[in-house]
Amino acid sequence: MENRSLVTIAQHSKEKILYMLEMAKSFEARPNRRLLEGKVVATLFFEPSTRTRLSFETAANRLGARVIGFADPKASSSSKGESLKDTIKMVSNYADIIVMRHYLEGAARYASEVTDVPIVNAGDGANQHPSQTMLDLYSIYKTQGTLENLNIYMVGDLKYGRTVHSLLMAMRHFNPTFHFIAPEELRMPEEYKIYCREHHIPYVEHSDFNEDSIADADILYMTRVQRERFTDLMEYERVKNVYILKAKMLSKCRPNMRILHPLPRVNEISNDVDACPQAYYFQQAQNGLYAREAILCDVLGITLDDINQ
């Protein structure tokens, strides 16, 4: 049987991405549908989460599915030493789909190899976050009217930020130009710059962050410096507030520019930005519901035609 797991956004073609965005658009028009009546969705979160977990669980509920799982691994047998393989195989007896966040890179792919139940990667370490990428793409498409030929500026933690890694890979189909703005300690990893070169994606690296350096952005993608990824807290303290977006920095931005952030934010976007027309991060989080409804249906083999009947 075909394994329809979503492990990485890199597995999706341009056509499949656009198809998924059409599904998300249909769910935004009508989010409550009983398409998953009788199905069970397991949410296994070995790392903390608010938006991802709640939006997946809301998506499952709005589609008529039941939800089981845990938000704290201490409440599961993994705290007793149970292996990831055993946990996945056990939960596979109960669920039709498993949504999993894990602190180890590659955990989602490994899980998909030990079960026939579809796995949805809700974030694996600093590696990938494909469901976040689908809602990011949907947000970009809604605000720009296209995914093609955009200037995308990524700011902050580009080393550990799995959301920017996934978005970079997804945008390879749409002729973007990337601008990477990060301190030396948090620069985009070499493997992703190699990926850009292999796919003929132009990119520029910056260290300056001011109204002039972001004036040409179509999308300004802010990220949090993730304390939980640092083993050296002195290093974290040194870089945590290097880039802070303030409302006055938007004076030269393009009229179509929108600010995205996967959230949660700490200090990297000042509260005075929230009232600016460029701020889109809370709507972006809302788009996560529609994108994740589309993902749950797709991995279970439900098509756009089924949705629009």
Order of alpha helices (4+ residues) and beta strands (2+ residues): alpha-beta-alpha-beta-alpha-beta-alpha-beta-alpha-beta-alpha-beta-alpha-beta-beta-alpha-beta-alpha-alpha
